[in-house]
Every structure is written in structure tokens, then in C-alpha cells.
């Protein structure tokens, strides 16, 4: 085998490795951007819902329903492995806090029939935890 052939093979191998590395970095960057965009969207939805709930509007029932829909979507994403555990823990802590600070219990009872059994069991645990934990100490 000639030296030129060996150099060609080596250069082709290096080029292949650089291409693979570039594709992996590009994929990871895109995944991170998607997660950030996704997180921002859910945070905005949460803020909009809470703004309405805390503004003392007479008819908050639709906003409670929107909040429970958001929680249900988050639950689905977590149980189907689309959501990292650290983000999920932060969201669960927020749900517990909302059940402690707001009159969510009554709203949940009147809306729970719209959700699947697993989510209802999860929300029951959130309600129970919000009664026993004192989140004002954190």
C-alpha cells in the first residue's frame, strides 16, 4: 500500500470522526434549545393562569380548569419520560404549594371527573401532602 493511500484513509477517518462529533454536538444543542423553549412555554402558561386566579375575578372556574389541565399535561410528560426529574420535582413542589395557599381543593373536586384515574390518584396525593407539609418554612 502506498503512503498516499494510507494518508487518504487516515484523513478520511478523521473527517468522518469530525462529522460524527459535529452531528452529535448539533443534536445535543438542538435538544437543549427544545427543552428550554418547552420549559418557557409551560412557565408562561402557569404565570398567566396564576395571574388570573390571584386577581380576584368573580369567575375563576375556567382558570382552575386550565391549571388542572396544565398539571395533567406535566404529569403525562413525566410519566412518559419526556420530563427530567429535577423539573418534575420543582413542578410538584409548586402544585403542593398552590394547594396549600389557594382554595384548590374545592376546585379540584368539582373538576376531577374530567381526568384519568392515575392523574386523579396523583392529585389526591398532592392534596394530602399539601395538608401535612408546611411550605412556609422553606
C-alpha positions in Angstrom: 0.0 0.0 0.0 1.4 3.4 -0.9 1.9 6.2 1.6 -0.6 8.3 -0.3 -3.3 5.6 0.1 -2.6 5.4 3.8 -2.8 9.2 4.2 -6.0 9.2 2.3 -7.5 6.6 4.6 -6.3 8.4 7.7 -7.6 11.8 6.5 -11.0 10.2 5.6 -11.2 8.6 9.0 -10.5 11.9 10.7 -13.1 13.7 8.5 -15.6 11.0 9.4 -15.0 11.4 13.2 -15.2 15.2 12.9 -18.5 14.9 11.1 -19.9 12.5 13.7 -18.8 14.7 16.5 -20.3 17.8 14.8 -23.6 15.9 14.3 -23.7 14.9 18.0 -23.0 18.4 19.2 -25.6 19.8 16.9 -28.2 17.3 18.1 -27.4 18.0 21.8 -27.7 21.7 21.2 -31.0 21.4 19.4 -32.3 19.1 22.2 -31.3 21.7 24.9 -33.0 24.5 22.9 -36.2 22.5 22.6 -36.2 21.8 26.3 -35.7 25.4 27.1 -38.4 26.5 24.8 -40.8 23.9 26.2 -40.0 25.0 29.8 -40.5 28.6 28.9 -43.9 27.9 27.3 -45.1 26.0 30.4 -43.8 28.7 32.7 -45.7 31.4 30.8 -48.9 29.4 30.8 -48.6 28.9 34.6 -47.9 32.6 35.1 -50.9 33.6 33.0 -53.2 31.2 34.9 -52.0 32.3 38.3 -52.3 36.0 37.4 -56.0 35.4 36.7 -56.5 33.3 39.8 -54.9 35.8 42.1 -56.6 38.8 40.5 -59.8 38.2 42.5 -62.0 37.7 39.4 -65.5 36.5 40.1 -65.4 33.5 37.8 -62.2 31.6 38.3 -63.6 28.2 37.4 -62.2 28.2 33.9 -58.7 29.2 35.2 -58.8 26.4 37.8 -59.6 24.0 34.9 -56.7 25.4 32.9 -54.4 24.9 35.9 -55.5 21.3 36.3 -55.1 20.8 32.5 -51.5 22.1 32.8 -50.8 19.8 35.8 -52.3 16.9 33.8 -50.0 17.6 30.9 -47.0 17.9 33.1 -47.9 14.6 34.8 -48.3 12.9 31.4 -44.9 14.2 30.2 -43.2 13.0 33.4 -44.8 9.5 33.4 -43.8 9.1 29.7 -40.2 10.1 30.4 -40.3 13.4 28.5 -39.6 15.5 31.5 -36.4 15.5 33.6 -36.8 14.6 37.3 -35.4 17.9 38.6 -38.0 19.9 36.6 -40.7 17.5 37.7 -39.8 17.9 41.3 -39.9 21.6 41.0 -43.4 21.4 39.4 -44.7 19.0 42.1 -43.5 21.3 44.8 -45.3 24.2 43.1 -48.5 22.1 42.9 -48.3 21.3 46.6 -47.8 25.0 47.4 -50.7 26.0 45.3 -53.0 23.5 47.1 -51.8 24.9 50.4 -52.2 28.6 49.6 -55.3 28.6 47.4 -58.7 27.0 47.6 -57.7 24.4 45.0 -59.3 21.5 47.0 -62.9 22.5 46.2 -62.0 23.4 42.6 -60.2 20.0 42.1 -63.2 18.1 43.5 -65.5 19.8 41.0 -63.2 19.2 38.1 -61.6 15.8 38.8 -64.2 13.8 36.8 -62.5 15.2 33.6 -59.2 13.5 34.2 -58.0 9.9 34.1 -57.7 7.7 37.2 -53.9 7.7 37.5 -53.8 11.5 37.4 -56.6 11.7 40.0 -54.7 9.4 42.3 -51.6 11.6 41.9 -53.6 14.8 42.6 -55.1 13.2 45.7 -51.5 12.6 47.0 -50.7 16.2 46.2 -53.7 17.4 48.2 -52.8 15.1 51.1 -49.2 16.3 51.1 -50.2 19.9 50.9 -52.2 19.4 54.2 -49.3 17.8 56.1 -46.3 19.8 54.9 -45.5 23.4 55.9 -44.1 25.0 52.8 -43.8 28.4 54.5 -40.7 27.1 56.3 -38.7 26.8 53.1 
